[in-house]
Amino acid sequence: ETEGNVRIRTDVKKFGTGAIYFDGDTTSGDQLETPKSINWAFGTGDFTVECFIYPIGNVTDARGILGNRDTGSNTVWALHYYSSVTNQLHWHTGATEVANSDGNLITPNQWSHIAVARSGTTAKMYINGTQVNSWTDSYDYSTIHHLVIGDDIYTNVLNGYLDEIRITKGVARYTGSSFTVPTRAFANK
């Protein structure tokens, strides 16, 4: 379900013919939202959350990217970037920030690949194929909510583009200190 002014645009894209565009207008409530699904509830297993992001301009407040939450502010997990350091990436479990990109930033007005992957109880955060943080994560992500794309629990919506969103339940696709960033669209499987 698209809400607000979310749409596909063809002028800025990573692969293919277009990318999802969010205009950052909090009054229109820009976001994408899926039905509730067990696919977003990782339990205590391995997972990978990743996408390409093209933020427009610098931000100094919270901006949502992806999250498993209800239609209120009850969050199971969330990936966003915000104000403690401009354009720094953050991972939340529940209402708690558990990790950030430790000063490694998402560059505005260009594409960046971002990912969080958990293998066993070790979670890692990556920007452009480089590990920027690692932490112990034994959180139980079992609660089933909606996948919300482009919105944040603090009501600050994304201003920019997303492409190649991929959420993998049961597999940590990246476990080392670095990897080669995908150079083409993800396969449809």
WOPE-V121642 format. One record per pair of residues at least 6 apart in sequence whose C-alpha atoms are under 7 Angstrom apart, sorted by the first residue. I is the first residue (numbers start at 1). J is the second residue. D is the distance in whole Angstrom. If there is no record, write none. Layout:
i=<I:I>
j=<J:J>
d=<D:D>
This chain:
i=<1:1:1:2:2:2:3:3:3:3:4:4:4:4:5:5:5:5:6:6:6:6:7:7:8:8:8:8:9:9:9:9:10:10:10:12:12:13:14:15:15:19:19:19:20:20:20:21:21:21:22:22:22:22:22:22:23:23:23:24:24:24:25:26:26:26:30:30:30:31:31:31:31:32:32:32:33:33:33:33:34:34:34:35:36:36:36:37:37:37:38:39:40:40:40:41:41:41:41:42:42:42:43:43:43:44:44:44:44:45:45:46:46:46:46:46:46:46:47:47:47:47:47:47:47:48:48:48:48:48:48:48:48:48:48:49:49:49:49:49:49:50:50:50:50:50:50:51:51:51:51:51:51:51:51:52:52:52:52:52:52:52:52:53:53:53:53:53:53:54:54:54:54:54:54:54:54:55:55:55:55:55:56:56:56:56:57:57:58:58:58:59:59:59:60:60:60:61:61:62:62:62:62:62:62:63:63:63:63:63:63:63:63:64:64:64:64:64:64:64:64:64:65:65:65:65:65:65:66:66:66:66:66:66:67:67:67:67:67:67:68:68:68:68:68:68:68:68:69:69:69:69:69:69:70:70:73:75:75:76:76:76:76:77:77:77:78:78:78:79:79:79:80:80:80:81:81:81:81:82:82:85:87:87:88:88:88:88:88:88:89:89:89:90:90:90:90:91:91:91:91:92:100:101:101:101:102:102:104:106:112:112:113:113:113:114:114:114:115:115:115:116:116:116:116:117:117:117:117:117:117:118:118:119:119:121:121:121:122:122:122:122:123:123:123:123:124:124:124:124:125:125:125:125:126:128:129:129:129:129:130:130:130:131:131:150:150:151:151:164:164>
j=<32:33:34:31:32:33:29:30:31:32:28:29:30:31:22:23:28:30:21:22:30:31:20:21:18:19:20:21:18:19:20:21:17:18:19:18:19:19:163:184:185:161:162:163:161:162:163:160:161:162:30:150:158:159:160:161:158:159:160:157:158:159:157:155:156:157:150:151:157:148:149:150:151:148:149:150:146:147:148:149:146:147:148:146:144:145:146:144:145:146:144:169:68:144:147:141:142:143:144:141:142:169:140:141:142:138:139:140:141:120:170:118:119:120:169:170:171:172:117:118:168:169:170:171:172:115:116:117:118:167:168:169:171:172:173:115:116:117:166:167:168:114:115:116:165:166:167:113:114:115:162:163:164:165:166:111:112:113:114:162:163:164:165:111:112:113:161:162:163:108:109:110:111:112:160:161:162:108:109:159:160:161:108:109:159:160:108:109:86:87:108:82:86:87:82:83:86:82:83:80:81:82:83:154:156:80:81:82:151:152:156:157:158:79:80:81:150:151:152:156:157:158:79:80:149:150:151:158:78:79:80:148:149:150:77:78:79:147:148:149:75:76:77:78:145:146:147:148:75:76:145:146:147:148:145:146:153:94:95:93:94:141:143:92:93:94:91:92:93:90:91:92:89:90:91:87:88:89:90:88:89:103:105:106:100:101:103:104:105:106:100:101:105:97:99:100:101:97:98:99:100:98:133:125:132:133:132:133:132:112:127:128:127:128:181:126:127:128:125:126:127:123:124:125:126:123:124:125:172:173:174:124:172:172:175:136:137:138:134:135:136:137:134:135:136:137:131:133:134:135:131:132:133:134:132:181:178:179:180:181:177:178:179:177:178:157:158:157:158:185:186>
d=<6:5:6:6:5:7:6:5:5:6:5:5:4:7:7:7:7:6:6:5:6:6:6:5:6:5:5:6:5:6:6:6:6:4:7:7:7:5:6:6:6:6:6:5:5:5:6:6:5:7:6:7:6:5:5:6:7:5:6:5:5:4:7:7:6:6:7:7:6:7:6:5:5:6:5:7:6:6:5:6:6:5:7:5:6:5:4:6:7:7:6:7:6:7:7:5:5:6:6:5:6:6:5:4:4:6:6:5:6:7:6:5:5:6:7:5:5:5:6:5:5:5:5:5:5:7:6:4:7:6:5:7:6:5:6:6:5:6:6:5:6:6:4:7:6:5:6:6:6:7:7:6:5:4:6:6:5:4:6:6:5:6:7:6:5:6:6:5:7:7:6:5:5:7:6:5:6:5:6:6:4:6:6:5:6:5:5:6:7:6:6:6:6:6:6:4:5:5:5:7:6:4:6:7:6:6:6:6:7:6:5:5:5:7:5:7:5:4:4:7:6:6:6:5:6:5:6:7:6:5:7:6:5:6:5:4:6:6:5:7:6:5:5:6:6:5:5:6:4:6:5:5:7:7:5:6:5:5:6:6:5:6:7:5:5:6:6:5:7:6:5:7:6:5:7:6:5:4:5:6:7:7:5:5:7:6:6:6:5:6:5:5:7:7:6:4:6:6:6:5:6:6:7:7:5:6:7:7:7:7:7:6:6:5:7:6:5:6:6:5:7:7:6:4:6:6:5:7:5:7:6:6:6:5:7:5:5:5:7:6:5:6:6:5:6:6:7:6:4:7:6:6:5:6:5:6:5:5:6:5:6:5:7:5:6:6:5:4:6:7:7>
